[in-house]
Amino acid sequence: MKRIFTFIFFLALLISSFAFPCTIISGKTKDNMVWAGNNEDFCFDFNTYFNVLPSEGKLLGVITFTYGSPESFIQGGVNEHGLFFDFNSLPEEPLSNYKDWDNKEDFQAGEDALVVHIIRNCSTVLDVMELLKKYRIRGLLYAQMHVADKLGNLAVINARGVRFAKRDYQVSTNFNVFSDKPSSGDKMCWRYPIAERLLKENGVSLESFRDVLDTTQQPRIVSTIYSNVINLTTGDVYNYYAGDFKNVYHFNVKEMLKKGKKSYLWRSLFPDAPVVRVWETYLAKGTEEAIQLFLQIQNTLSEKRKSETLRHIFSSCLLVVNKYADAKVFFNEWLKENEDRDKLTNFYNGIIHLTNGNYAKAKHYFSEQTKANEIDEVAQRSSDSYVKKFLEKLSGRMPSGANTRFELKGFQDAKFICVFGISWLPASNFLLKTQEGWAADFALPPGKHHYAFLVDGEMILDPANPEKEEINTEDGRFLLNIKIVK
């Protein structure tokens, strides 16, 4: 799950309407082999990292996974003693549900530092639990931590407490493990009953874990970026990329740690993957050469892999690196074969036209998606809330509870301007053209917010706001403006 702790407060505003799913599983075999695995699901991001941090003094050697840069917030990992962790996002809990909140204290260096402290100092699940008896993590109001160790302890920790596995395996997705009916039609948790069934039928093994992760990978706006299956007993790790479970990068934790400190782009571990070849060509030579390469290799790909290669690329251009014109090129190529196959084609079309400055066409496609959502639950679950928000603003209606105005004067020749930093999807925070420039109202929670503007994808600071500071974000370190919402 992306953007745990610092970003989680923004995520909480959206989680009720848009699922940021990660499937996490752990289990032990009859001969006491312990396995763990996860899918990392979000908008497809080519700048994800695999980091090797050897032991230093009393600090344990660890393998961690990050977005944006090696120094960004740790999304999950495993250490040399066989402790594994990863996170699921959750609907927000009230503070009153946080068990023993008043009897705990904040970690002095901050919640992100506490996560680092856990993976570099704890050897077992029980160590983690003991540490969290002392320290509270506000982010657990919006997330839960799935932990497992090579001794066979399997648990999920959230604000309400700790839930140990009741069987020889543990599954967590995006529902609270303390819920009474975790698989009873919760729209965000279709993966949970699938994972439960497959593990019950097939047991715990590399093959069964790989099958669970493959079956529950994400095929739409949210994609499965990378996946891990880890033998916590032996330290063997099996990595997969872009939902392709036929190709694996295998290593042993202790052997990898001996090679010294190093960070790898996930995509560099899979240089022959079609999606990586096309993306690298795009970075080096541009859209035309990348499309030509895709056309040359497409006949060697399955229909699924052919579709996903372009979908990953246009969604990354559109939603991650903000290259809107390039996203349109890749999308148009994808559209030739997938227009009638994907239930969210109109939604994609709407965002593509919106970010390229054609608001009339964007409104048309969002309206068409609304019609599709009325008869298709999958499409509705994936896009309905956002489609309605886009349509409201394109019709000139600001959100209920709006308490903050963002305004940028000038830039009349720009095609599209949005606010970066106030939610996971900058494109949804778009401004409308006014006589003096661009502006829109937003509903933000009270507190300190960091932001900048994206003008046709290029980030600029607010020239009317002198208040700014440099902060470490999920995707790197940025100098951003400050806005206080009361």
C-alpha positions in Angstrom: 0.0 0.0 0.0 1.4 3.4 -0.9 2.1 6.4 1.2 1.9 5.1 4.7 2.1 7.4 7.4 2.8 10.9 6.3 0.5 10.6 3.3 -2.0 8.5 5.0 -4.0 11.4 6.3 -4.8 12.4 2.7 -5.4 8.8 1.8 -8.0 8.5 4.5 -10.1 11.2 2.8 -10.3 9.0 -0.3 -10.2 5.5 0.9 -14.0 5.3 1.4 -14.5 5.9 -2.3 -11.4 4.3 -3.9 -9.7 1.1 -2.9 -5.9 1.2 -2.6 -5.5 -2.5 -2.3 -2.6 -4.7 -1.2 -3.0 -8.4 -0.7 -0.7 -9.7 2.1 -0.5 -13.3 3.1 1.6 -15.4 5.5 1.6 -19.0 6.6 3.5 -22.0 7.9 3.7 -25.5 6.6 3.5 -28.8 8.5 7.3 -29.1 8.4 7.5 -25.5 9.9 8.6 -23.6 6.8 7.2 -20.1 7.2 6.2 -18.0 4.1 5.1 -14.4 3.5 4.0 -12.6 0.4 2.4 -9.4 -0.9 1.2 -7.5 -3.9 2.2 -3.8 -4.0 -0.8 -2.1 -5.6 -1.1 1.5 -6.7 -1.0 3.6 -9.9 1.8 1.9 -11.9 5.0 3.6 -10.8 8.3 2.7 -12.6 10.3 4.4 -9.8 10.0 1.8 -7.1 13.1 0.6 -5.3 14.5 -2.5 -3.7 17.0 -1.5 -1.1 19.8 -3.6 0.6 20.9 -2.3 4.0 23.5 -4.5 5.7 23.8 -4.7 9.5 25.5 -1.8 11.3 26.5 -2.3 14.9 23.3 -3.5 16.6 21.1 -2.6 13.6 19.9 -5.7 11.7 20.5 -6.1 8.0 17.3 -5.5 6.0 15.7 -5.6 2.6 13.2 -2.7 2.1 10.9 -1.5 -0.6 10.3 2.2 -1.4 8.7 4.5 -3.9 10.4 7.6 -5.5 13.8 7.2 -4.0 15.7 4.7 -1.7 15.4 7.1 1.2 11.6 7.4 0.9 9.2 5.8 3.4 9.5 2.1 3.8 6.5 0.3 2.3 7.5 -3.1 3.5 10.4 -5.4 4.0 12.2 -8.3 5.6 15.2 -8.5 7.9 18.1 -11.0 8.4 16.3 -12.6 11.4 13.3 -13.5 9.3 10.9 -10.7 10.4 8.5 -9.5 7.6 6.0 -6.6 7.5 3.8 -4.8 5.1 0.7 -2.5 5.4 -2.9 -2.5 4.3 -4.9 0.8 4.1 -8.2 0.9 6.0 -11.2 3.1 6.3 -10.6 5.7 9.0 -11.1 4.7 12.7 -12.1 7.2 15.4 -9.3 7.9 17.9 -11.5 6.5 20.6 -11.0 3.0 19.0 -7.3 3.2 19.5 -6.5 0.8 22.3 -4.5 2.3 25.2 -3.8 5.5 23.2 -3.4 7.6 26.3 -1.1 5.1 27.9 1.3 5.2 25.0 3.7 7.8 23.7 4.9 9.2 20.4 8.3 7.9 19.0 10.5 10.9 19.4 11.9 10.8 15.8 8.4 10.4 14.3 6.2 7.5 13.0 8.2 6.9 9.8 11.4 6.6 11.9 9.5 4.1 14.2 8.9 1.8 11.2 12.6 1.9 10.4 13.4 1.2 14.0 11.1 -1.8 14.0 12.6 -3.6 11.0 16.2 -2.8 12.0 15.8 -3.8 15.7 13.1 -6.4 16.1 13.6 -10.1 15.4 10.1 -11.5 16.0 6.5 -10.5 16.0 6.6 -10.5 19.8 9.4 -7.9 19.7 7.2 -5.7 17.6 4.2 -6.1 19.9 6.4 -5.3 22.9 7.6 -2.1 21.2 4.1 -1.0 20.3 3.0 -1.4 23.9 5.1 1.7 24.5 4.7 3.7 21.3 1.5 4.6 19.4 1.2 5.1 15.7 -1.5 7.4 14.6 -1.3 6.0 11.1 -2.8 2.7 12.4 -6.1 4.6 12.5 -6.0 4.3 8.7 -3.9 1.2 8.2 -2.9 -2.1 9.6 0.5 -3.8 9.8 0.8 -7.4 8.7 3.7 -9.1 10.5 5.2 -12.6 10.4 8.5 -14.2 11.6 10.4 -17.4 10.9 9.2 -18.9 14.2 5.7 -19.0 12.7 4.1 -16.1 14.5 1.5 -14.5 12.1 -0.4 -11.4 13.1 -2.1 -8.2 12.0 -1.7 -5.1 14.2 -4.0 -2.0 14.0 -5.5 0.6 16.3 -7.8 -1.9 18.0 -5.0 -4.3 18.9 -3.4 -7.5 17.6 -5.1 -10.3 15.8 -3.1 -13.6 15.5 -3.8 -16.1 12.8 -6.5 -18.6 13.7 -5.3 -21.1 11.1 -1.8 -21.9 9.7 -2.1 -18.9 7.4 -3.1 -15.2 7.7 -4.7 -13.0 5.0 -5.1 -9.3 5.1 -6.6 -6.9 2.5 -8.4 -3.6 3.0 -10.8 -4.4 5.8 -10.2 -4.2 9.5 -9.3 -7.7 10.8 -11.5 -7.0 13.9 -14.6 -6.7 11.6 -17.3 -9.3 12.3 -17.9 -10.2 8.7 -14.7 -9.4 6.7 -15.8 -11.2 3.5 -19.5 -10.4 3.5 -19.7 -8.4 0.3 -17.4 -5.5 1.4 -16.7 -3.9 -1.9 -13.1 -3.2 -1.1 -12.4 -6.8 -0.1 -13.2 -9.0 -3.0 -9.6 -10.4 -2.8 -10.0 -11.7 0.8 -12.4 -14.6 0.2 -10.4 -15.6 -2.9 -7.1 -15.7 -1.0 -8.8 -17.6 1.9 -10.2 -20.2 -0.5 -7.0 -20.8 -2.4 -4.9 -21.2 0.8 -7.5 -23.5 2.4 -7.6 -25.7 -0.8 -3.9 -25.6 -1.7 -2.1 -25.1 1.6 1.0 -23.0 2.2 3.9 -23.1 -0.4 5.7 -21.0 -2.9 3.3 -22.2 -5.6 0.1 -21.5 -3.6 1.3 -18.1 -2.5 2.2 -17.2 -6.1 -1.2 -18.4 -7.2 -3.0 -16.2 -4.6 -1.0 -13.1 -5.6 -1.6 -13.7 -9.3 -5.3 -14.3 -8.8 -5.7 -11.1 -6.7 -3.6 -8.7 -8.7 -5.1 -5.4 -9.8 -6.2 -5.0 -13.5 -7.5 -1.4 -13.7 -6.7 2.1 -12.4 -4.7 0.6 -9.6 -2.1 -1.9 -10.8 0.1 -4.5 -9.2 3.5 -3.0 -9.4 5.6 -5.7 -7.8 5.1 -8.8 -5.7 7.2 -10.8 -3.2 7.0 -14.4 -1.9 9.5 -14.9 0.9 10.6 -18.0 2.7 11.2 -16.6 6.2 12.8 -19.8 7.3 15.5 -20.0 4.7 15.6 -16.3 3.6 14.9 -17.1 0.0 13.0 -14.3 -1.8 11.1 -14.6 -5.1 10.3 -11.2 -6.7 7.8 -10.6 -9.6 7.2 -7.4 -11.6 4.1 -5.8 -13.2 1.8 -8.8 -12.4 4.0 -11.2 -14.4 4.4 -14.4 -12.3 6.1 -16.4 -15.0 9.4 -14.5 -14.6 11.1 -14.3 -11.2 14.1 -12.6 -9.6 15.3 -15.0 -6.9 17.9 -14.3 -4.1 18.7 -15.1 -0.6 18.5 -12.4 2.1 21.8 -13.2 3.8 23.7 -13.6 0.6 22.3 -10.3 -0.7 23.3 -8.5 2.4 26.9 -9.7 2.0 27.1 -7.7 -1.2 26.8 -4.4 0.7 24.5 -1.4 0.7 22.8 -0.8 -2.6 19.5 0.2 -4.1 18.0 -1.2 -7.3 15.1 0.1 -9.4 12.7 -2.8 -9.5 12.5 -2.5 -13.3 16.2 -3.0 -13.6 15.8 -6.5 -12.1 13.5 -7.4 -15.1 15.3 -5.8 -18.1 13.6 -8.2 -20.6 10.1 -7.5 -19.5 8.1 -6.0 -22.3 6.8 -3.1 -20.2 10.3 -2.3 -19.1 11.8 -2.4 -22.6 9.1 0.0 -23.9 9.4 2.3 -20.9 13.2 2.5 -21.2 12.8 3.2 -24.9 10.3 6.0 -24.1 12.7 7.6 -21.6 15.7 7.4 -24.0 14.0 8.1 -27.4 10.5 9.4 -26.8 7.0 8.2 -27.6 7.3 7.4 -31.3 10.3 5.0 -30.8 8.5 3.4 -27.8 5.4 2.7 -29.8 7.4 1.3 -32.7 9.1 -1.1 -30.3 5.8 -2.2 -28.9 4.4 -2.8 -32.4 7.4 -5.0 -33.1 7.0 -7.2 -30.1 3.2 -7.2 -29.6 2.7 -10.5 -31.5 5.0 -12.3 -29.1 2.8 -11.2 -26.1 -0.4 -12.7 -24.7 -3.5 -10.5 -25.0 -3.3 -9.7 -21.3 0.4 -8.8 -21.3 -0.1 -6.8 -24.5 -2.9 -4.7 -23.0 -1.2 -4.2 -19.7 2.1 -3.1 -21.2 0.5 0.0 -22.6 -1.9 0.5 -19.8 0.9 0.6 -17.2 2.8 3.1 -19.4 -0.1 5.5 -20.1 -1.3 5.4 -16.5 2.2 6.1 -15.2 2.6 9.0 -17.6 -0.9 10.3 -16.6 -1.0 9.7 -12.9 2.6 9.5 -11.7 5.1 11.5 -13.8 2.4 14.0 -15.2 3.4 13.8 -18.9 -0.1 14.3 -20.2 0.6 14.6 -23.9 2.7 11.5 -23.8 0.0 9.7 -21.9 -2.4 10.5 -24.7 -0.1 8.9 -27.3 0.2 5.6 -25.4 -3.5 5.7 -24.5 -4.6 6.1 -28.2 -2.5 3.1 -29.1 -4.0 1.0 -26.3 -7.5 2.2 -27.3 -7.2 0.5 -30.7 -7.6 -2.9 -29.2 -9.1 -2.4 -25.8 -11.9 0.2 -26.2 -14.6 -2.4 -25.9 -12.8 -4.7 -23.4 -12.1 -2.5 -20.5 -15.0 -1.3 -18.3 -13.2 1.9 -17.4 -12.3 3.1 -21.0 -14.6 6.2 -20.7 -13.0 7.1 -17.3 -9.5 6.9 -18.8 -10.7 8.9 -21.8 -12.1 11.5 -19.5 -8.8 12.0 -17.6 -6.8 12.0 -20.8 -8.9 14.7 -22.4 -9.1 16.7 -19.1 -5.3 16.8 -18.6 -4.8 17.7 -22.2 -7.2 20.7 -21.9 -10.3 19.5 -23.7 -12.8 19.9 -20.9 -15.9 19.5 -23.1 -14.8 16.0 -24.2 -13.7 15.1 -20.7 -17.2 15.9 -19.4 -18.7 13.8 -22.2 -16.6 10.7 -21.4 -17.2 11.1 -17.6 -20.9 11.2 -18.3 -20.6 8.0 -20.4 -18.8 6.3 -17.6 -21.6 7.2 -15.2 -24.0 5.4 -17.5 -21.7 2.3 -17.6 -21.4 2.4 -13.8 -25.1 2.1 -13.4 -25.1 -1.4 -14.8 -21.6 -2.7 -13.8 -20.5 -3.1 -10.2 -16.8 -3.5 -11.0 -16.7 -0.2 -12.9 -18.8 1.5 -10.3 -16.5 0.4 -7.5 -13.4 1.5 -9.3 -14.5 4.9 -10.6 -17.9 6.1 -9.6 -17.0 8.5 -6.8 -14.2 10.2 -8.8 -16.4 10.4 -11.9 -19.0 12.3 -9.9 -16.4 14.7 -8.5 -15.0 15.4 -11.9 -18.4 16.1 -13.3 -19.4 18.4 -10.5 -16.4 20.5 -10.9 -16.6 20.5 -14.7 -20.2 21.8 -14.2 -18.9 24.6 -12.0 -20.0 23.1 -8.7 -17.5 23.1 -5.8 -17.4 20.3 -3.2 -19.6 20.4 -0.2 -17.7 21.6 2.8 -15.2 23.5 0.7 -13.0 25.5 3.1 -9.8 26.3 1.0 -9.3 28.2 -2.2 -6.3 27.7 -4.4 -5.6 30.4 -7.0 -2.9 30.9 -9.6 -2.9 34.2 -11.6 -1.8 34.3 -15.2 -0.9 31.2 -17.2 -3.9 31.8 -19.6 -2.2 29.7 -22.3 -1.9 26.7 -20.1 -4.1 23.6 -21.0 -4.4 22.2 -17.5 -3.4 23.2 -14.0 -3.9 21.2 -10.8 -2.7 21.2 -7.2 0.1 18.8 -6.3 0.4 17.5 -2.7 -3.1 17.5 -1.3 -4.2 14.0 -2.5 -2.7 11.0 -4.1 -4.2 12.0 -7.5 -3.1 15.5 -8.5 -5.3 15.5 -11.7 -8.4 15.3 -9.5 -7.4 18.6 -7.9 -7.7 20.6 -11.1 -8.4 24.3 -11.3 -10.8 26.1 -13.5 -9.9 29.1 -15.7 -11.0 32.5 -14.5 -10.6 36.0 -15.9 -7.4 36.5 -13.9 -6.0 33.0 -14.2 -7.0 29.7 -12.5 -8.8 28.8 -9.3 -11.0 26.3 -7.4 -12.2 25.5 -3.9 -11.4 22.3 -2.0 -12.5 20.6 1.2 -9.4 19.9 3.3 -9.0 18.8 6.9 -7.7 21.3 9.4 -4.0 21.5 9.8 -0.8 22.1 7.8 -0.8 21.3 4.1 2.1 21.3 1.6 1.4 22.0 -2.0 2.6 23.3 -5.4 1.0 23.7 -8.8 1.4 21.5 -11.8 1.1 23.7 -14.9 0.8 21.3 -17.9 2.7 18.8 -15.8 5.5 21.1 -14.7 5.7 21.9 -11.0 5.9 25.5 -9.9 5.6 27.1 -6.4 2.8 29.5 -5.7 4.2 33.0 -6.5 1.6 34.6 -4.2 2.6 32.6 -1.2 6.1 33.2 0.4 5.5 30.4 3.0 7.4 27.3 2.0 9.6 24.5 3.3 11.5 21.5 2.0 9.9 18.2 3.0 10.6 14.5 2.4 7.7 12.9 0.6 6.8 9.5 -0.7 8.2 10.4 -4.1 11.3 12.3 -3.1 12.3 15.6 -1.4 10.4 18.7 -2.5 10.3 22.4 -1.7 6.6 23.1 -1.3 4.3 25.9 -0.3 2.6 25.8 3.1 -1.2 26.4 3.6 -2.8 26.3 7.1 -6.4 25.2 7.1 -8.3 26.1 10.3 
